[in-house]
Every structure is written in C-alpha cells, then in structure tokens.
C-alpha cells in the first residue's frame, strides 16, 4: 500500500531514509532535493515520447508506451534500490505525485520495500520551500566595500557559534565580474534554491542569522524573491576599513594568481561603467603585472556601485562599524559585540 506524505514530513523523514527521485535525468539535473538519488522511470528521450503521446493520443496510449519502456528495466530498478536502501524503506517522488511515482512505488512495494510517496511530488516541494523561505527571520546583513573581506568575516563569525547563511558559497560565485574565478561550476538557479533551503531548514529562527549583503544576482544565479526581501528589510551592519590599501592588497592576493586573459575579460565586462580611459589604464597595468593599479581602478567602480546600492536602503537600517581589516577573528568578535549591544525589534536594530 502506497503511503502519501506531505512535504514537511517528507523532508523530516529524509534525514533517516533515502529519497528516490524517479523523474528523468534532465529533470533531476535542473533541480532536485539535496541528497536524493535518481532512479529514472524514463530517460529524457523516453519521457518526451510518452509526453507527446499523452497529448496527441491520450492517457491510455501513453501508459502502454511507458510500460514498453520501463518493464525491461525492472530488474535494474530493483537492484539499484537495494544498493541505495539496505533497510528496505524509501521516500519517493516524481514531478506531480502522479503516474510515474505510482508505477515505481507499486513495483518497489512488490519487491518488499516500504514506500512513502510525496503528495504533490517535486512541484509541491518547490512550493513548500518558497513558502518557508518567506517566513519571518531575525537576520543581520553584513555589508561593506568590495575587498573588505566580508566572506572571511562571515566564516569567522560562524566559527564563534553564530548562524551564517553563505549565499555566495551556495551560488559558487563571489558576486563580481571576477567572482567565478577559482569557483566550481554554478548550480542551476533551481538547484541553488533547493540547496539554500537545505541550509535554511537547519537554522534556529529564534536566534540571529547572519548573511552577506548581495544584489539580486550572484553570477548567473537570481536570488529568490523571499531572500531579496529579507536582505532589504533587515538591519545592515556596514563594515568600514579606513585604509583602502588593505582592500587593494586583499584583491591582489586573491586574484593576481589567475590568468591575465581572464582578468582582462572581466575588466572589459565593466568597461562601459569604468569609461574608456580607465579601462585602457587597467588593461595596460595588467599587461605590465601592476596588479595593485588594476585593483585600485576596479575599486573605483565598485565603490561607486556600493554607494549607489546604499542609497536604495532605508537609512535607519544602516549601522556603521570601523574595523582594522587585519585580523578576521578579532574583527568578527567586535562585529558580534556591536550587534549584541542593540536590541532587535522585528528586523531592525534601533
């Protein structure tokens, strides 16, 4: 007997039992529940054939063709599942919780497995996580000029026991035109949201959550609207480093190791905003290995962009703190103490 299970309980149980996604490999690649295993009822080409037949000839013909495709793979399905779930219990889903999950669930039950099927399928899961991301949260946003070391500061803040959501880490991108360098391939936007929710579900929202200030886009990833709204509505702790040379040195240390063609291509992508003269100066300095000059020129653009973004934020949500920029652990401690001296009212620090 198939046991239906709602998304919230499905995800709770997923920490104990394997999640089996029976959608096609292409659907799985586009986005899946983190940790799920893909045992596809149909491959991508088979799915296209069955879908077309359903539209053109009706459900009965589509089912028959689906059986033609799937029955020869029955032994492989069961062998794969035995390797994944020695305990004999699984959680299973398809796209909408319809025919594909029903067929596979019946097969696995007959093979002796206990099967819980996600009500509404992956589509219901996606709706559920979007709703969860929009729930109230006590967030503090860490902002500051490019080169201020915000990512490393967040790591130091996390090391002190604070809750941190690393959006750039999840997006595999550092946010600027240089941000893909040294990073893994970015996930699909859908998978980014799924991975984000997996982290989100681990948080205690009676406590503060720290996030880095981000624009709507991180590389090719578009932040989900609920997260954009959280960032806009939450108090912003703006870190300031008096000595700009510290930021320049940090950028040189981080990026000078990369191929100069990659760096030049990145500079050209912001050439319209840098202006023709400054772009030529940056490219010339790059060719001569004068990385500090390149960094200073690029920062002139990013500093203006940052100031503009601050003008879009409510002034009462912005709170400045000066740090040395020389010691991440010490600066993180000061930032946490600064925030702890303020009393949170909703999402604001008065």
C-alpha positions as CSV (number, residue, x, y, z in Angstrom):
1,X,0.0,0.0,0.0
2,X,1.3,3.4,-1.0
3,X,1.6,5.8,1.9
4,X,1.2,9.5,0.9
5,X,3.3,12.0,2.9
6,X,3.2,15.8,2.9
7,X,6.3,17.9,2.1
8,X,7.1,19.0,5.7
9,X,7.1,15.4,7.0
10,X,8.7,14.1,3.8
11,X,11.7,16.3,4.4
12,X,11.9,15.4,8.1
13,X,12.0,11.8,7.2
14,X,14.6,12.4,4.5
15,X,17.2,12.6,7.3
16,X,16.5,8.9,8.1
17,X,15.6,7.3,4.8
18,X,16.8,7.6,1.1
19,X,14.9,9.9,-1.2
20,X,14.3,8.4,-4.6
21,X,13.6,10.8,-7.5
22,X,12.0,8.9,-10.4
23,X,12.0,11.8,-12.8
24,X,14.2,11.8,-15.9
25,X,17.9,12.7,-15.7
26,X,17.3,16.1,-17.3
27,X,14.7,17.0,-14.8
28,X,16.9,15.8,-12.0
29,X,19.8,17.9,-13.2
30,X,17.7,21.0,-13.4
31,X,16.8,20.7,-9.7
32,X,16.4,18.0,-7.1
33,X,16.0,17.6,-3.4
34,X,19.6,17.7,-1.9
35,X,20.8,14.1,-1.2
36,X,18.2,12.5,-3.5
37,X,19.1,9.5,-5.7
38,X,17.8,9.4,-9.3
39,X,16.3,6.2,-10.5
40,X,14.6,7.3,-13.6
41,X,11.5,5.6,-14.8
42,X,12.2,7.1,-18.3
43,X,15.3,8.6,-19.8
44,X,14.9,12.1,-21.3
45,X,14.1,10.8,-24.8
46,X,11.5,8.3,-23.5
47,X,9.9,10.9,-21.4
48,X,9.5,13.1,-24.5
49,X,7.9,10.3,-26.4
50,X,5.4,9.4,-23.6
51,X,4.6,13.1,-23.1
52,X,3.9,13.7,-26.8
53,X,1.8,10.5,-27.0
54,X,-0.3,11.6,-23.9
55,X,-1.1,14.9,-25.6
56,X,-1.8,13.5,-29.1
57,X,-3.4,10.1,-28.3
58,X,-4.5,10.2,-24.6
59,X,-3.6,8.7,-21.3
60,X,-4.1,5.0,-22.2
61,X,-1.7,5.0,-25.1
62,X,0.9,7.0,-23.1
63,X,0.7,4.4,-20.3
64,X,1.1,1.5,-22.7
65,X,4.2,3.1,-24.3
66,X,5.5,3.9,-20.8
67,X,5.2,0.2,-19.9
68,X,7.1,-0.7,-23.1
69,X,9.9,1.5,-22.0
70,X,10.0,0.6,-18.3
71,X,9.3,-3.1,-18.0
72,X,12.6,-4.3,-19.5
73,X,14.4,-2.1,-16.8
74,X,12.5,-3.7,-13.8
75,X,15.4,-5.7,-12.6
76,X,17.8,-2.8,-12.8
77,X,15.3,-0.6,-10.9
78,X,15.2,-3.1,-8.0
79,X,18.9,-3.8,-8.0
80,X,19.7,-0.1,-7.9
81,X,17.3,0.4,-5.0
82,X,18.7,-2.5,-3.0
83,X,22.1,-0.8,-3.1
84,X,20.7,2.5,-2.0
85,X,18.4,1.3,0.7
86,X,19.5,-1.8,2.5
87,X,17.0,-1.0,5.3
88,X,14.1,-1.5,2.9
89,X,12.3,1.8,3.4
90,X,12.4,4.7,1.0
91,X,10.8,8.1,0.3
92,X,9.8,8.5,-3.4
93,X,8.6,11.2,-5.7
94,X,8.1,12.3,-9.3
95,X,7.0,15.7,-10.7
96,X,3.4,15.9,-9.5
97,X,3.0,12.8,-7.5
98,X,1.1,11.1,-10.4
99,X,1.6,8.2,-12.7
100,X,5.4,7.8,-12.5
101,X,5.6,7.7,-8.8
102,X,2.6,5.4,-8.6
103,X,4.1,2.9,-11.0
104,X,7.5,2.9,-9.3
105,X,6.0,2.7,-5.8
106,X,3.9,-0.3,-6.7
107,X,7.0,-2.0,-8.2
108,X,9.1,-1.3,-5.1
109,X,6.3,-2.4,-2.7
110,X,6.0,-5.7,-4.6
111,X,9.8,-6.1,-4.2
112,X,9.4,-5.8,-0.5
113,X,10.1,-2.1,0.2
114,X,8.2,0.2,2.4
115,X,7.4,3.3,0.3
116,X,6.2,6.8,1.3
117,X,5.3,9.0,-1.7
118,X,5.5,12.7,-1.6
119,X,2.0,14.2,-2.0
120,X,2.0,16.6,-5.0
121,X,5.5,15.5,-6.0
122,X,8.5,17.7,-6.6
123,X,6.2,20.5,-7.6
124,X,4.7,20.6,-4.1
125,X,8.2,20.5,-2.6
126,X,9.2,23.6,-4.6
127,X,6.1,25.5,-3.5
128,X,6.8,24.4,0.1
129,X,10.4,25.7,0.3
130,X,9.5,29.0,-1.3
131,X,6.8,29.5,1.4
132,X,9.3,28.5,4.1
133,X,12.0,31.0,2.8
134,X,9.5,33.8,3.2
135,X,8.7,33.2,6.9
136,X,10.0,35.8,9.3
137,X,13.6,35.6,10.4
138,X,15.9,37.6,12.6
139,X,18.6,38.5,10.0
140,X,21.6,40.8,10.2
141,X,23.1,41.6,6.9
142,X,26.9,42.2,6.7
143,X,27.8,44.9,4.2
144,X,30.9,46.8,3.1
145,X,33.0,47.9,0.2
146,X,34.5,45.3,-2.2
147,X,37.7,43.9,-0.7
148,X,36.6,44.3,2.9
149,X,36.8,40.6,3.5
150,X,33.1,40.0,4.2
151,X,33.1,36.4,3.2
152,X,36.1,35.6,5.5
153,X,34.5,37.7,8.3
154,X,31.3,35.6,8.0
155,X,33.4,32.4,8.4
156,X,35.0,33.9,11.5
157,X,31.5,34.9,12.8
158,X,30.3,31.3,12.2
159,X,33.4,29.9,14.0
160,X,32.2,31.8,17.0
161,X,28.9,29.9,17.1
162,X,26.8,32.3,15.1
163,X,24.3,31.2,12.5
164,X,25.5,32.1,9.0
165,X,24.0,31.5,5.5
166,X,26.7,31.9,2.9
167,X,24.8,32.8,-0.2
168,X,28.0,33.2,-2.3
169,X,29.2,29.8,-1.2
170,X,25.9,28.2,-2.2
171,X,26.0,30.1,-5.5
172,X,29.7,29.1,-6.2
173,X,30.4,32.7,-7.1
174,X,31.8,35.7,-5.3
175,X,29.4,38.2,-6.8
176,X,31.5,40.5,-9.0
177,X,32.6,40.1,-12.7
178,X,35.7,38.3,-11.2
179,X,33.6,36.1,-9.0
180,X,33.6,32.9,-11.0
181,X,37.4,32.6,-10.8
182,X,38.6,29.7,-8.8
183,X,35.0,28.6,-8.1
184,X,33.2,25.3,-9.1
185,X,30.5,25.5,-11.8
186,X,27.5,27.3,-10.6
187,X,24.4,25.2,-9.9
188,X,21.2,25.8,-11.8
189,X,19.0,28.5,-10.3
190,X,16.5,25.9,-9.2
191,X,19.2,23.7,-7.5
192,X,20.6,26.8,-5.8
193,X,17.2,27.4,-4.2
194,X,17.0,23.8,-3.1
195,X,20.4,23.9,-1.6
196,X,19.6,27.2,0.1
197,X,16.5,25.7,1.7
198,X,18.5,22.7,2.9
199,X,20.7,25.2,4.8
200,X,17.7,27.3,5.8
201,X,15.9,24.3,7.4
202,X,18.9,23.8,9.8
203,X,18.5,27.3,11.4
204,X,17.0,28.2,14.7
205,X,15.0,31.3,13.9
206,X,14.6,32.3,17.5
207,X,18.3,33.4,17.1
208,X,20.1,35.7,14.8
209,X,21.1,34.7,11.3
210,X,23.9,36.5,9.5
211,X,24.0,36.9,5.7
212,X,26.2,38.9,3.4
213,X,24.7,41.8,1.5
214,X,24.0,40.8,-2.1
215,X,22.5,42.2,-5.2
216,X,19.6,40.3,-6.8
217,X,22.1,38.4,-9.0
218,X,25.1,36.4,-7.9
219,X,26.8,35.5,-11.2
220,X,24.0,33.9,-13.2
221,X,22.0,32.9,-10.1
222,X,19.0,35.1,-9.3
223,X,18.2,35.1,-5.6
224,X,14.6,34.0,-4.8
225,X,12.3,36.9,-4.0
226,X,11.8,36.0,-0.3
227,X,15.6,36.2,0.2
228,X,15.8,39.5,-1.6
229,X,13.0,40.8,0.6
230,X,14.8,39.6,3.8
231,X,18.0,41.4,2.7
232,X,16.2,44.6,2.0
233,X,14.2,44.6,5.2
234,X,16.9,43.5,7.7
235,X,19.4,45.7,9.6
236,X,22.7,46.2,7.8
237,X,26.0,46.3,9.6
238,X,28.3,48.2,7.3
239,X,32.0,47.5,7.9
240,X,34.5,50.2,7.1
241,X,38.2,49.9,6.7
242,X,40.0,53.3,6.8
243,X,43.0,52.2,4.8
244,X,42.0,51.4,1.2
245,X,45.4,49.8,0.7
246,X,44.2,46.9,2.8
247,X,41.4,46.2,0.4
248,X,43.6,46.6,-2.6
249,X,46.2,44.2,-1.1
250,X,43.4,41.7,-0.4
251,X,42.2,41.8,-4.0
252,X,45.7,41.4,-5.4
253,X,46.4,38.4,-3.2
254,X,43.1,36.8,-4.2
255,X,43.1,37.4,-8.0
256,X,46.6,38.0,-9.3
257,X,47.1,34.3,-9.5
258,X,44.6,33.9,-12.3
259,X,45.3,34.0,-16.0
260,X,45.7,37.6,-17.2
261,X,43.3,37.0,-20.1
262,X,40.6,36.0,-17.7
263,X,41.3,39.2,-15.7
264,X,41.3,41.3,-18.8
265,X,38.0,39.8,-20.0
266,X,36.4,40.6,-16.6
267,X,37.7,44.2,-16.8
268,X,36.2,44.6,-20.3
269,X,32.8,43.5,-18.9
270,X,32.6,46.6,-16.8
271,X,34.3,48.8,-19.4
272,X,31.2,50.9,-20.1
273,X,31.0,51.9,-16.4
274,X,34.7,52.3,-16.0
275,X,35.0,54.5,-19.0
276,X,37.3,54.2,-22.0
277,X,40.3,55.9,-20.4
278,X,40.2,53.9,-17.1
279,X,39.6,50.7,-18.9
280,X,42.8,51.2,-21.1
281,X,44.7,52.1,-17.9
282,X,43.6,48.9,-16.2
283,X,44.4,46.7,-19.2
284,X,47.8,48.4,-19.6
285,X,48.6,47.9,-15.9
286,X,47.5,44.3,-16.1
287,X,49.8,43.6,-19.1
288,X,52.7,45.0,-17.0
289,X,51.8,43.0,-13.9
290,X,51.0,46.1,-12.0
291,X,48.1,44.4,-10.2
292,X,47.8,47.0,-7.4
293,X,47.0,49.6,-10.1
294,X,44.4,47.3,-11.6
295,X,42.8,46.7,-8.2
296,X,42.6,50.4,-7.4
297,X,41.0,51.2,-10.8
298,X,38.4,48.4,-10.4
299,X,37.6,49.5,-6.8
300,X,36.8,53.0,-8.1
301,X,33.9,51.4,-10.0
302,X,32.8,49.0,-7.3
303,X,32.9,51.7,-4.6
304,X,30.5,53.9,-6.6
305,X,28.2,50.9,-7.2
306,X,28.2,50.2,-3.5
307,X,27.4,53.8,-2.5
308,X,24.5,53.7,-5.0
309,X,23.2,50.5,-3.5
310,X,23.3,52.0,0.0
311,X,21.1,54.9,-1.3
312,X,18.4,52.4,-2.1
313,X,18.3,51.1,1.5
314,X,16.4,52.7,4.4
315,X,18.9,54.9,6.4
316,X,17.6,53.7,9.7
317,X,18.6,50.1,8.8
318,X,22.2,51.0,8.2
319,X,24.7,50.8,11.1
320,X,28.5,51.5,10.6
321,X,31.4,49.9,12.4
322,X,35.0,50.5,11.7
323,X,37.3,47.5,11.8
324,X,41.1,47.0,11.3
325,X,40.7,44.7,8.4
326,X,43.9,43.0,9.5
327,X,42.6,40.3,11.9
328,X,39.4,38.4,10.8
329,X,38.9,36.8,14.2
330,X,39.3,40.0,16.2
331,X,37.1,42.0,13.7
332,X,34.4,39.3,13.8
333,X,34.4,39.5,17.6
334,X,33.9,43.2,17.5
335,X,31.1,43.0,14.9
336,X,29.2,40.4,17.0
337,X,29.6,42.6,20.1
338,X,28.4,45.6,18.2
339,X,25.2,43.8,17.1
340,X,24.6,42.2,20.6
341,X,24.5,45.7,22.2
342,X,21.5,46.5,20.1
343,X,18.0,45.2,20.9
344,X,16.3,43.6,17.9
345,X,12.8,44.8,17.2
346,X,11.4,42.8,14.3
347,X,14.1,43.1,11.7
348,X,15.6,46.4,12.9
349,X,18.4,47.4,15.1
350,X,17.4,50.7,16.7
